[in-house]
Amino acid sequence: MWTVLRKASVAYGCFAMAASLIGMVLFQSASAAEASAAESAFRPQWIHLPSVDDSRDFYLDRTSVRIVDGDVEAWDIVIYKKPTQTDQASGRFIKQKRTYRRSSCVRNDQALLKGSIFDAEGKLIELITQPFERAPKVLIPYGTIAWSQLVMVCEIAGLAAPQLPGNGLRAPAAGAGSE
């Protein structure tokens, strides 16, 4: 009887160990898939902003657009094709500027909350951050790349497009062209 119980116990132990290993593999696979999905959800989706400026490219990160206290916050990047501007402190050429802004679709203004400047090798030159309460609010002029960006972030956030200055009309949706 002892032998039968011992064999059953060993068999059950092997079965339990196998089931545990299979469960761990399945759990790890599910965890890896979930982690991959979560990672891709936070991966930036850069949208190129059309511009007549041939010396630099402008991008907006669609995944970073957030509504905060009725305003819209988002990351953007400016990439200089041929850097000509130098950083005064380091003397290095500026290749890229990344900024995190809070923009108002109602007041047509923006405030710089975070900013970083990188050189041609991708090395950080400067990093700034400031709370919204202390950040200067700058009106966004109609017809500028900043205006196009404002229209786009308001649209992505599902807020009303900013009003055109002076006439109370709403700006056209992002990507809408005149023919």
N, C-alpha and C positions, 0 to 999 in steps of 0.2 A: 504494500500500500504506500509506504514511504517513497519507494522508487517511482511509482506512478505519479504521486503528487509532485515529487521533485522534477520529473520529466515535464509535467504539465506546467509547473512553475517556470522552468527554464524556457519552455516553448512560449509561455505567456510573456516572459521577460524579453525574449527576442522579438516577439510580435509588438510589444509595447515600445521597445527601442526603435524598431523599424518604423512604427507609426509616428513616433516622436520625431525621428529624422525626416520622414516625409513631410510631416507638419512643419518642421523648421524650414525645409527647402521651399515649401509652398508659401509659408509666411514671408521668407526672405524674398521670394520672387514677387509676391504681392507688394511687399514693402518697397522693393526696388522699382516696381512699376509705379507705385504711388509717389515715390520720391521723384522719379523721372517726370511724372505728370505735374507734380508741384513745382519742380524746377523749371519746366517749360512755361508754366503759368507766370513765373516771375522773370523770365527771360525777356529782355527789352525787345520791342517791336518798333524799330525806327522807321518813321515815315519821312520821306524826303519832302521838304517844303520848296515849291517852285520859287525861283528867284531870277532876277535879271543880272545879279552879281556873279560874274564868272570867276572871281577870285576865291570864292568859298562856297561850301555846301551847308545847308541848314537841315537839321533833322529834329523830329519830335518823337519821344518815346510814348507810344500809345498805351502801353501797360502801366505807365506811371501816373496817368491822369486820375486825379482824386478830387472829390468835392469836399472842401473844408470850410465850414461856416459860410456857405453860400458862394464861395469863390472856388476857383479851380487851380490845383497845383499839378505841375508836370516837369519832367526833365527834358532838356533840349541840348543839342550839340551843334557847335559851329566848327567845321573843319576847313582850315585854310589849305588850298591846293598848293600854293607856293608861299610858304611863310615869309613875310617881310617885316612883320611887327616883332620887336624884341621886348622881353620883360626887362624893366629898368633895373631891378635888383640883381638878377642873375646874368643878364646879357644874352640869354638863350632865346632863340626864335620860338614864337608861339605857333604851334601846329593845330591845337584843338582847345576849345573852351566848352566846358560842360556846366550848365546852370540849372538850378531847380527854382522855379518861379511860382508865385501865387498871383493869379490874374483874376480880375473881376469882369464878368460878362455884362455887368450893369454899369459900372463906373468907367469901363474901358481903360483900366490902369493895371499895372503890375508891380510886384515887389520881388527883388532878388533875395532869396533865402539862403541858397548855397551856391557856391561857384568854385570851379577848379580849372586851372590852366596847365596844359601839358606841352612838352617840347616835341620835336620831330621823332625822338626815340620813344615817346610814350611815357617819359618820366615826369612826375608831378613837379610843377614849378611853384604853384601857390594854391592854397585852399582857404576859402572863407566861408563862414556861416554866421547868420544873424537871425534873431527871432523876428517874426512878422511885425510885432509891435514897434520895433526899432528900425525896420527896413523902410527906406524912402519909397513912397508910392509914385510911380512915374506914369503919366498919361501916355497912351499908345497912339501914335499918329496914324490916321487912316492912310491906307495905300502902302504901308511898309511891310517888311517881312514879319515884324512883331505883330502887326494887325492880322496878317494871314494866320499866324500861329494862334492868336487869340480866338479867331473864328473857329479854327480847327479844334482847340481844346474845349471850347464851349459846346461844339457839336458832339464830340466824343463823350463828354460828360452828360449830354442830354439836356443841356441848358439852352435858353434862348440865345440866339446870336446877338452879338453886341450891336448897339444902335449906331447908325452912321452919324457923325457929328453934324449938328445943325438942323437936320430935317426929320429926325425921329424915326426914320425908316430902319428896318433891320438889314444887316449885312447879308449878302448871299451866302448860301451854304458853302463849306469848304469844297474846293474842286469844281464849283460851278463857274463856268467861264462865260464871257460875253461873246456873242457871235456877230 
